């Protein structure tokens, strides 16, 4: 994890050193838009902190920085009013928010995929059983339909086991 601070404030490097030590990370300082964009071309950042006065004085520059920030967490802070301690708290809070959001998004994605799989397996099982019970099905097709039904049933059992619970089948 690395942090980019975009500010023209005097003493910004000292602030970056304090923040870097507190967060145990590398903190780079860019004095303006051009330096920030150049830094973002060279490396990916977890957090990009833009001085609020820079954003207020040059909104186009701030917009250019945000557009190039990629997946970095954007923060806008008034360096004139905030000390290193507040900056550290804001960065930590933003990182924790991002981690919580990512965890929730992962859980939602897993649940959606699981529901989709369960629905598909139920459809496979139902249709293979209906085909097995249909009149005039040739013997080779019956054998293959039984295999499909057995596989779908097995997959259905595995999907019905709650996450983290031991599977009923040995691997």
trRosetta pair geometry for C-beta under 8 A, 3 or more apart (Angstrom, degrees):
i j d omega theta_ij theta_ji phi_ij phi_ji
1 23 7.7 -96 103 151 122 116
1 25 5.0 -57 94 -120 89 137
1 46 4.1 -14 -148 -12 86 153
1 47 7.6 37 -180 -1 101 93
1 95 7.4 32 -151 -122 152 135
2 25 5.8 -177 -104 171 43 106
2 26 4.4 -20 -122 70 103 97
2 27 7.1 -180 -168 -81 72 34
2 28 6.9 33 166 -5 116 99
2 43 6.5 -20 71 144 150 134
2 44 7.7 119 47 94 108 55
2 45 5.3 -89 90 -123 86 70
2 46 6.2 134 47 8 41 90
3 16 7.9 -170 92 -143 111 88
3 19 6.7 -84 75 131 154 128
3 20 7.5 -149 42 -85 116 75
3 23 7.1 61 -19 78 136 156
3 25 6.1 89 -6 111 98 128
3 26 7.3 -178 30 95 68 52
3 27 4.5 -14 69 -112 105 80
3 28 7.3 -180 91 26 54 64
3 45 6.3 86 -127 -164 19 110
3 46 6.7 -47 -75 59 62 88
3 47 4.6 -12 -118 69 86 103
3 48 7.7 171 -162 -85 59 30
3 49 6.6 16 -179 -2 106 109
3 91 6.4 -15 -109 -137 142 142
4 27 7.7 169 -87 -160 21 59
4 28 5.2 -19 -113 68 69 97
4 29 7.9 151 -163 -96 57 20
4 30 6.2 12 -176 -2 103 114
4 36 6.5 110 158 -141 131 84
4 39 5.6 143 -127 118 129 138
4 40 6.9 -39 -51 -69 172 83
4 45 4.5 -64 -10 -102 105 163
4 47 7.3 -171 31 97 63 57
4 48 4.8 -8 65 -117 106 73
4 49 7.0 -179 91 28 53 67
4 72 7.4 -15 27 -155 111 159
5 12 6.3 -174 116 -177 130 110
5 15 7.3 -175 -180 100 172 111
5 16 5.5 -140 22 -90 140 104
5 19 7.5 117 -53 47 135 157
5 27 6.2 29 -11 178 110 103
5 28 7.1 -174 26 90 72 46
5 29 5.0 -24 71 -109 102 68
5 30 7.1 173 86 25 49 68
5 49 4.9 -16 -112 69 67 108
5 51 7.9 61 176 -46 82 86
6 29 7.9 151 -90 -163 28 53
6 30 4.8 -21 -108 71 74 102
6 31 7.9 -4 -157 87 61 4
6 32 7.2 76 -169 -130 95 10
6 33 7.6 54 -164 -82 134 39
6 35 7.7 158 -127 84 86 96
6 36 4.5 8 -103 -86 123 133
6 48 6.9 21 -11 -180 112 90
6 49 6.8 -178 22 91 71 53
6 50 4.6 -12 63 -113 116 67
6 51 6.3 -124 101 3 67 81
6 54 6.4 -118 127 75 97 164
6 65 6.0 -50 -34 -133 173 155
7 12 5.0 174 83 -111 110 136
7 29 7.0 -60 49 -155 84 97
7 30 8.0 103 22 73 45 57
7 31 7.4 -47 92 -130 36 40
7 49 7.8 -23 -32 113 108 93
7 50 7.6 152 -62 -163 73 38
7 51 3.7 103 -106 -44 91 127
7 54 6.4 -141 -113 -24 52 132
7 79 5.1 55 -134 -21 151 158
8 12 7.6 -140 160 -34 6 143
8 31 5.1 64 -103 -168 71 78
8 32 6.2 30 -69 -65 106 83
8 51 7.0 -110 19 37 66 157
8 54 6.6 132 1 -81 98 112
9 12 4.8 119 74 -65 86 98
9 15 7.6 18 95 8 127 146
9 51 6.3 164 -24 -105 108 147
9 79 4.6 -113 -34 113 156 142
9 80 7.0 -162 -108 -67 125 68
11 14 4.8 -40 -171 34 78 119
11 15 6.2 83 132 -22 82 97
12 15 5.5 -55 -152 39 37 114
12 16 6.1 41 150 -23 69 105
12 29 4.8 131 127 -145 115 141
12 31 7.7 164 43 -96 155 68
12 79 7.3 -11 -103 -165 93 157
13 16 5.4 -50 -146 36 34 116
13 17 6.5 41 152 -24 64 100
13 29 5.5 -109 -84 9 65 154
14 17 5.7 -51 -152 31 32 114
14 18 6.7 30 151 -16 63 103
15 18 5.8 -55 -152 36 33 110
15 19 6.3 30 152 -16 67 108
15 79 7.4 69 156 -151 178 113
15 84 5.1 -163 -145 -86 78 100
15 87 6.9 62 176 31 112 162
16 19 5.7 -55 -143 41 31 110
16 20 6.0 35 156 -23 65 109
16 27 4.1 -167 -168 114 88 120
16 28 7.2 -11 -158 176 144 2
16 29 4.9 -109 -47 -52 152 107
17 20 5.7 -54 -144 37 27 114
17 21 6.4 25 158 -17 62 105
17 27 7.4 -142 -63 60 24 121
18 21 6.0 -57 -150 36 28 107
18 22 6.3 23 155 -16 64 111
18 84 4.2 -5 101 -163 138 158
18 88 7.8 -91 128 -54 91 120
19 22 5.8 -60 -146 40 29 109
19 23 6.0 2 165 5 67 115
19 27 5.1 82 87 -68 109 164
19 84 5.8 -138 -57 -157 80 96
19 87 5.7 -60 -94 111 124 120
19 88 5.6 -165 -125 -79 76 84
19 91 7.0 87 -163 6 116 155
20 23 6.4 -69 -135 52 22 92
20 24 7.7 72 167 -103 54 7
20 25 5.8 -118 -141 77 66 56
20 26 6.2 12 -133 -134 119 20
20 27 4.0 -128 -66 8 99 107
21 24 7.3 19 -170 -75 28 47
22 84 7.5 146 -6 154 144 107
22 88 4.7 -34 109 -123 149 140
23 27 7.6 95 52 -53 124 113
23 88 6.4 -162 -49 -138 98 90
23 91 6.4 -46 -84 107 147 136
23 92 7.1 -155 -105 -70 103 87
25 46 7.8 -72 -161 34 153 131
28 39 5.6 172 120 -152 144 140
28 43 7.7 124 -7 56 152 138
28 45 7.8 -108 37 -96 112 123
30 35 3.7 172 -159 113 91 102
30 36 3.9 147 109 -72 157 64
30 38 7.6 160 -126 53 125 89
30 39 5.1 -119 -70 -3 126 139
31 35 5.2 70 38 22 72 155
32 35 5.5 92 53 19 63 102
32 36 6.8 -117 111 -7 31 98
32 54 7.2 -171 -123 -141 63 130
32 61 6.9 -57 -178 -167 84 144
33 36 5.7 -62 -146 38 27 112
33 37 6.1 24 161 -17 67 107
33 58 7.1 -104 -38 121 125 139
33 61 3.7 -114 -64 -154 132 101
33 62 7.9 -97 -91 -50 104 32
33 64 5.6 50 -158 75 122 129
33 65 6.1 -120 -126 -54 75 98
34 37 6.0 -55 -145 37 28 108
34 38 6.3 28 155 -18 63 109
35 38 5.7 -55 -147 38 31 113
35 39 6.3 33 154 -21 65 106
36 39 5.7 -54 -148 35 30 111
36 40 6.4 25 154 -16 65 107
36 48 7.5 84 -164 -156 116 118
36 50 7.8 26 -119 -100 159 94
36 65 5.0 -10 121 -115 145 110
36 68 7.9 133 126 76 93 127
37 40 5.7 -56 -146 39 31 109
37 41 6.6 37 151 -24 63 102
37 64 6.6 -38 -72 142 123 109
37 65 6.9 -115 -63 -99 77 63
37 68 5.6 65 -124 61 80 169
38 41 5.7 -51 -153 29 33 113
38 42 6.7 26 152 -15 63 107
39 42 5.8 -61 -153 38 34 109
39 43 6.6 -38 171 41 69 96
39 45 7.8 37 132 -44 105 127
40 43 7.2 -87 -130 66 26 57
40 44 7.8 49 -154 -108 66 36
40 45 6.7 -71 -108 2 79 112
40 48 7.6 5 -86 -97 118 134
40 65 7.8 152 -24 -149 147 67
40 68 4.9 115 105 136 153 111
40 69 6.7 -94 -124 -100 144 39
40 70 7.3 169 -170 -2 115 107
40 72 8.0 -98 -122 -9 111 145
41 68 7.9 -37 -56 -177 71 132
44 70 6.5 -67 -135 73 93 152
44 71 7.5 13 -167 50 116 97
44 72 7.3 -172 -179 -60 71 99
45 48 5.5 98 96 -65 139 82
45 69 7.3 -67 63 -154 110 77
45 72 4.5 25 88 -105 87 134
46 72 6.1 117 144 -128 11 76
46 73 6.5 5 150 11 64 98
46 95 6.9 29 149 -106 124 105
47 72 5.9 154 -104 -173 10 94
47 73 4.6 -24 -108 60 73 99
47 75 6.2 9 -173 1 103 117
47 91 5.5 75 169 -140 174 97
47 94 6.3 104 -116 95 120 136
47 95 6.9 -66 -59 -66 123 94
48 65 6.6 -177 158 161 139 106
48 66 7.8 178 91 -100 139 51
48 69 4.7 -113 15 -127 151 117
48 72 4.5 72 -15 128 99 141
48 73 7.2 175 24 76 64 47
48 74 5.7 -20 67 -109 97 59
48 75 7.0 173 87 29 47 73
49 75 4.5 -21 -108 76 74 109
49 76 7.6 161 -160 -89 57 23
49 77 5.8 -17 -167 20 106 114
49 87 7.0 53 -153 -154 162 105
49 90 7.9 100 -114 102 122 124
49 91 7.0 -56 -63 -82 128 103
50 54 6.0 -115 176 73 90 120
50 55 5.4 89 129 -54 123 111
50 62 5.7 112 162 -130 157 93
50 65 5.8 127 -87 99 132 154
50 66 7.8 -62 -21 -59 149 84
50 74 7.3 -9 4 -164 109 88
50 75 7.2 168 22 88 65 54
50 76 5.2 -24 69 -108 93 73
50 77 7.7 141 72 26 43 64
51 54 4.3 85 73 2 96 107
51 55 7.0 -174 92 -7 51 84
51 76 7.9 16 120 -157 9 66
51 77 7.0 -51 -117 77 41 65
51 78 7.2 66 -167 -128 68 32
51 79 4.8 -45 -121 -3 102 116
52 55 5.5 -54 -147 39 37 112
52 56 6.2 35 154 -19 69 106
52 76 5.2 93 -88 163 78 92
52 77 6.0 -110 -29 110 101 16
52 78 4.1 -45 38 -75 133 69
52 79 7.5 179 21 -2 81 66
53 56 5.7 -53 -143 38 32 110
53 57 6.1 24 159 -13 66 111
53 78 6.6 85 -33 -133 84 77
53 79 7.4 -81 12 35 109 89
53 80 6.5 62 -34 -11 134 120
54 57 6.1 -62 -141 43 26 104
54 58 6.2 -38 178 43 64 100
54 61 6.7 -87 164 96 96 128
54 62 6.5 140 117 -71 86 97
55 58 7.4 -84 -128 66 16 61
55 59 6.4 48 179 -105 61 56
55 61 7.8 -135 -105 80 44 88
55 62 3.8 68 -122 -87 79 151
55 76 5.6 -15 -9 -141 161 124
56 59 7.4 6 -136 -64 18 81
58 61 3.9 25 127 16 119 119
58 62 6.6 144 98 -16 71 84
59 62 5.5 -54 -148 38 38 112
59 63 6.1 41 153 -22 69 105
60 63 5.6 -52 -147 37 31 113
60 64 6.4 35 152 -21 64 104
61 64 5.6 -52 -150 34 32 113
61 65 6.6 33 151 -20 64 103
62 65 5.7 -54 -152 34 33 112
62 66 6.4 31 152 -18 67 105
62 76 7.6 35 -153 -107 130 121
63 66 5.7 -53 -145 37 33 109
63 67 6.3 36 155 -23 65 106
64 67 5.8 -52 -147 33 29 114
64 68 6.6 10 160 -4 62 111
65 68 6.3 -73 -152 46 28 98
65 69 6.4 48 149 -52 66 99
66 69 5.4 -36 -148 0 34 123
66 74 5.6 26 -122 -111 92 147
69 72 4.3 -104 175 54 94 111
69 74 5.7 73 125 -77 173 97
73 94 4.6 136 154 154 146 121
73 95 6.7 -133 -1 -77 160 55
73 97 8.0 119 -134 69 136 104
73 98 5.5 -99 -80 -55 125 139
75 90 5.9 117 -154 143 142 119
75 91 6.8 -89 -21 -88 165 65
75 94 5.8 -91 -71 -60 117 161
77 82 5.3 -49 171 27 112 158
77 86 7.6 161 -158 118 133 106
77 87 6.2 130 130 -106 168 83
77 90 6.1 141 -83 80 134 171
78 81 4.4 25 107 29 117 107
78 82 5.8 126 78 -7 66 100
79 82 6.0 -69 -120 54 29 93
79 87 7.8 26 -112 -77 75 127
82 86 4.2 -115 -158 80 97 132
82 87 5.7 115 139 -53 122 82
82 90 7.7 -10 -161 -12 150 138
83 86 5.5 100 53 11 65 97
83 87 7.1 -121 107 -3 37 94
84 87 5.4 -57 -147 39 35 115
84 88 6.2 40 154 -23 68 104
85 88 5.8 -53 -150 33 29 112
85 89 6.6 29 151 -17 63 105
86 89 5.6 -53 -149 37 35 112
86 90 6.2 35 153 -20 68 106
87 90 5.8 -54 -146 36 30 111
87 91 6.3 28 156 -17 64 107
88 91 5.9 -56 -146 37 28 109
88 92 6.3 28 156 -17 64 108
89 92 5.8 -57 -146 39 28 110
89 93 6.1 28 157 -19 65 110
90 93 5.8 -56 -145 38 28 111
90 94 6.3 28 156 -19 63 107
91 94 5.8 -55 -147 36 29 111
91 95 6.4 28 155 -18 64 107
92 95 5.8 -58 -149 37 30 110
92 96 6.3 27 155 -16 66 108
93 96 5.8 -56 -146 39 30 110
93 97 6.3 34 153 -21 64 105
94 97 5.6 -51 -147 34 31 113
94 98 6.4 32 153 -19 64 105
95 98 5.7 -53 -149 36 32 112
95 99 6.4 32 152 -19 64 105
96 99 5.6 -52 -146 36 33 112
96 100 6.4 34 155 -18 65 104
97 100 5.8 -57 -151 37 30 109
97 101 6.2 30 153 -18 66 108
98 101 5.7 -55 -146 38 31 112
98 102 6.2 31 155 -19 65 107
99 102 5.8 -54 -146 36 30 111
99 103 6.4 32 154 -20 63 105
100 103 5.7 -55 -149 35 31 112
100 104 6.3 27 155 -15 65 107
101 104 5.9 -57 -147 40 30 109
101 105 6.1 30 154 -20 65 109
102 105 5.6 -53 -143 38 31 112
102 106 6.3 35 155 -22 64 104
103 106 5.8 -53 -149 34 29 112
103 107 6.5 29 153 -17 63 106
104 107 5.7 -53 -147 37 33 112
104 108 6.3 32 154 -19 66 106
105 108 5.7 -53 -146 37 31 111
105 109 6.3 32 154 -20 65 106
106 109 5.7 -56 -148 37 30 111
106 110 6.3 31 154 -19 65 106
107 110 5.7 -53 -147 36 30 111
107 111 6.3 29 155 -18 64 107
108 111 5.8 -55 -147 38 31 111
108 112 6.3 31 154 -20 65 107
109 112 5.7 -54 -146 36 31 111
109 113 6.3 27 157 -15 65 107
110 113 5.9 -58 -147 40 29 108
110 114 6.1 31 154 -21 65 110
110 163 7.7 42 152 -85 138 150
111 114 5.6 -55 -144 38 29 114
111 115 6.3 29 157 -18 64 106
112 115 5.9 -54 -148 36 28 109
112 116 6.3 29 153 -19 63 108
113 116 5.6 -56 -148 37 31 113
113 117 6.2 31 154 -18 66 106
114 117 5.8 -55 -147 37 29 110
114 118 6.3 30 155 -20 64 106
114 159 6.6 154 -160 -159 85 101
115 118 5.7 -53 -145 35 31 112
115 119 6.3 31 156 -19 64 106
116 119 5.8 -57 -150 36 28 111
116 120 6.3 26 154 -16 64 108
117 120 5.7 -57 -145 39 31 110
117 121 6.1 29 158 -18 67 108
117 155 7.8 -116 168 160 106 115
117 159 5.9 -162 113 -114 115 141
118 121 5.9 -55 -144 39 28 109
118 122 6.2 31 156 -21 63 107
118 156 7.4 87 -138 -130 69 73
118 159 5.3 179 -87 143 84 144
118 160 7.9 101 -118 -71 114 70
119 122 5.8 -54 -148 34 28 112
119 123 6.5 29 153 -18 62 106
120 123 5.7 -56 -153 36 32 113
120 124 6.4 33 151 -19 66 105
121 124 5.6 -51 -147 36 34 113
121 125 6.2 34 155 -19 66 107
121 152 5.3 159 -164 -160 77 83
121 155 5.1 -142 -124 103 134 114
121 156 4.9 172 140 -76 131 81
121 159 6.4 170 23 10 159 151
122 125 5.8 -55 -146 38 29 111
122 126 6.2 28 157 -17 65 109
122 156 6.9 99 -74 -109 62 121
123 126 5.9 -56 -141 39 28 109
123 127 6.1 18 164 -10 65 112
124 127 6.2 -63 -142 43 23 103
124 128 6.0 18 163 -15 64 112
124 148 6.7 -125 175 166 103 101
124 152 4.2 -161 107 -109 112 137
125 128 6.1 -59 -142 39 23 105
125 129 6.3 19 160 -14 62 111
125 149 6.2 88 -138 -141 62 68
125 152 4.0 -169 -71 128 79 131
125 153 6.0 108 -118 -66 120 66
125 156 6.2 5 -49 -43 148 141
126 129 6.0 -63 -149 39 26 107
126 130 6.2 24 155 -18 65 109
127 130 5.6 -51 -142 37 32 112
127 131 6.2 33 157 -19 65 106
128 131 5.7 -53 -146 38 32 112
128 132 6.4 38 152 -24 63 104
128 145 5.1 168 -164 -168 88 83
128 148 4.5 -158 -115 102 145 111
128 149 4.1 -164 116 -70 129 83
128 152 6.2 161 21 13 141 145
129 132 5.5 -49 -147 32 34 115
129 133 6.5 22 157 -10 64 108
129 149 5.7 104 -64 -120 73 129
130 133 6.0 -65 -150 43 31 104
130 134 6.7 50 148 -45 63 97
131 134 5.4 -35 -153 3 37 123
131 137 6.6 110 162 -104 75 144
131 141 7.9 -101 154 151 115 110
131 145 5.2 -140 98 -132 115 142
132 137 6.9 -115 -134 56 30 168
132 142 6.3 91 -133 -140 77 77
132 145 4.9 -180 -73 124 87 133
132 146 6.7 93 -108 -70 131 69
132 149 6.5 -17 -34 -40 140 148
134 137 5.4 95 78 -47 93 114
137 141 5.3 -120 178 89 91 119
137 142 5.3 115 118 -67 114 88
137 145 7.2 -25 173 1 146 150
138 141 4.7 85 65 10 84 107
138 142 7.0 -145 98 -12 41 88
139 142 5.4 -51 -145 31 34 116
139 143 6.7 36 157 -20 65 100
140 143 5.8 -50 -154 31 35 113
140 144 6.6 29 152 -13 65 106
141 144 5.7 -57 -150 41 35 109
141 145 6.1 37 152 -21 69 107
142 145 5.7 -55 -144 38 29 111
142 146 6.4 34 154 -23 64 103
143 146 5.8 -52 -151 31 30 112
143 147 6.7 31 150 -19 62 103
144 147 5.6 -50 -152 33 36 113
144 148 6.5 36 150 -18 66 103
145 148 5.5 -51 -148 37 36 112
145 149 6.2 36 152 -19 67 106
146 149 5.6 -53 -144 39 31 112
146 150 6.2 32 155 -20 65 106
147 150 5.8 -54 -145 37 28 111
147 151 6.3 28 155 -17 64 107
148 151 5.8 -56 -146 39 29 110
148 152 6.2 27 155 -17 65 109
149 152 5.8 -55 -144 39 29 110
149 153 6.2 31 155 -21 64 107
150 153 5.7 -54 -146 36 29 112
150 154 6.3 31 155 -19 64 106
151 154 5.7 -54 -147 36 30 112
151 155 6.3 28 155 -16 65 107
152 155 5.7 -55 -145 39 30 110
152 156 6.2 37 152 -25 64 105
153 156 5.5 -51 -147 32 31 115
153 157 6.6 33 153 -20 63 101
154 157 5.8 -52 -154 31 32 111
154 158 6.6 29 151 -15 64 105
154 169 7.5 36 -160 -51 100 156
155 158 5.6 -54 -149 38 35 111
155 159 6.2 32 154 -17 67 107
156 159 5.8 -58 -147 39 30 109
156 160 6.3 28 155 -23 64 109
157 160 5.8 -59 -148 33 29 110
157 161 7.2 40 152 -32 61 95
157 168 6.5 -76 158 48 119 130
157 169 7.6 94 107 -27 126 113
158 161 6.1 -44 -161 13 36 113
158 167 6.4 2 -127 -138 84 111
158 169 7.1 -48 -83 21 98 122
161 165 5.2 -140 175 78 92 114
161 166 7.9 -92 -171 93 136 30
161 167 5.8 168 53 -111 178 58
161 168 6.7 -160 -81 -11 128 90
162 165 4.6 78 65 -9 83 125
167 170 7.8 162 95 -78 104 24
167 171 7.2 65 68 -39 143 97
